[in-house]
Structures are given as C-alpha cells and as structure tokens.
Amino acid sequence: MLNKSMFAVWLWPDTAARLGPRLTAQWLADAGVTDIYLLVKGQSGAVCFDGSETALKTALPGLDILPKMLKSAHEYGMRVHASLTSSTDAAFPALSP
C-alpha cells in the first residue's frame, strides 16, 4: 500500500507560457504540488504542443509548451498528466461530420 500524499493542480498552457515553464514549475513545487494536469487540447480544438504532424491547430504558435513544461516539472520531481477534450471540442464536428 502506498502512503504518499498527492497535491494536484489543473494548469492551462497559456498560464505556463505567460509565466514561463521554469518559473511555473518552481512556484508549483514551492507550493507542494506533486502532480500537474496540463490541458494539452482544450475545447477550441487547439493543442499546446507541436501540432505540425497532426490535423490539429497549435494554440501557442512558435511555443511547444508540453515538452518544456514536462522538463521543468520533472526537474522538481512533479508528475505531468495530459488533460484533453475529445469529441466536445470545436474541431471535432468539422473533422468528423
């Protein structure tokens, strides 16, 4: 039986982009966060990673926030979980009529 406490937060990619992945991770670690649920694809259908190899639009052009946030969070021992919407986003009806 694991006896480890977990303190998780939901994180929007634009927050990490605005503050910077390193500072975001530092602040979260200082607050005792162990797990980050990073929104990698929201209701707009845009993604926060390099979408060039997918049919998906990138929410933050020129900023591949997912790998940067992963690296920064892992440096502080935090886990990152991908949070995404699937069939309820704005892109789904257009791509799958």
Protein Blocks (a to p, Z undefined) as FASTA:
>chain_A
ZZbdcddddddfklmmmnopklmmmmmmmnopabdcddfbdfkopacbdfklpcbdcfbg
hiafklmmmmmmmmnopacdddddfklcfklmmmmZZ
